[in-house]
Amino acid sequence: MAALTAAAFASVNPQLHQVKRVYILAMGSGMDQFLANQLTTEGIFEVVTDPKAADAIVTDNVGESFQKKLDDLYPPPPKPKVEVEATKPAADSGASLDVGDRAPEAKASNKGPLSDVDFAGGTRSNSFGRGKGNFFVVDRSSRIVLWSVYERPKNSTPRELTKTAGRVVRHLKDDLADKKPAE
């Protein structure tokens, strides 16, 4: 029983303690603004408006769309160009091209059959909707989720969003202090 209790209140990822500055991605109902206010008020993290100055990202969803957003904010370094000498088969030799000689776009894809289908004007995503009460702190460099909590607001009024942001920040503050969550 003691082992279960200890596991339930395990300490947070030690990398979370290294986070000093966060960039908050836009969230449904303006929740990002309420979180920024609460984080700043409590002094847990410095909230920055320049994503390049952040140690971590605060978001309400993870998945393919989040990865694309990170790639937009933090583009990977350009790959070095490698000169490849192109060889063309002789037109009159009657030789056929091997499957491996096809253009990259002609090669078979490892994507599923519906991965490129446009659903109702939007792209298909692994995240079933935005928000829904999940909040994540993701390390900018490693893209590892350092912390998460579920706190769904009852409605989208400013008063309720302020309360929800306050609860999220209290959870974060308690976890950073390695306190047991208040029940």
Salt bridges, closest charged atoms under 4 A:
GLU42 OE1 - LYS173 NZ 2.85
GLU46 OE1 - ARG21 NE 3.56
ASP60 OD1 - ARG130 NH2 3.08
GLU64 OE2 - LYS68 NZ 3.32
ASP71 OD1 - ARG143 NH1 2.98
ASP116 OD1 - LYS111 NZ 3.56
GLU151 OE1 - ARG167 NE 2.74
GLU151 OE2 - HIS171 NE2 2.91
GLU160 OE2 - ARG167 NH2 3.61
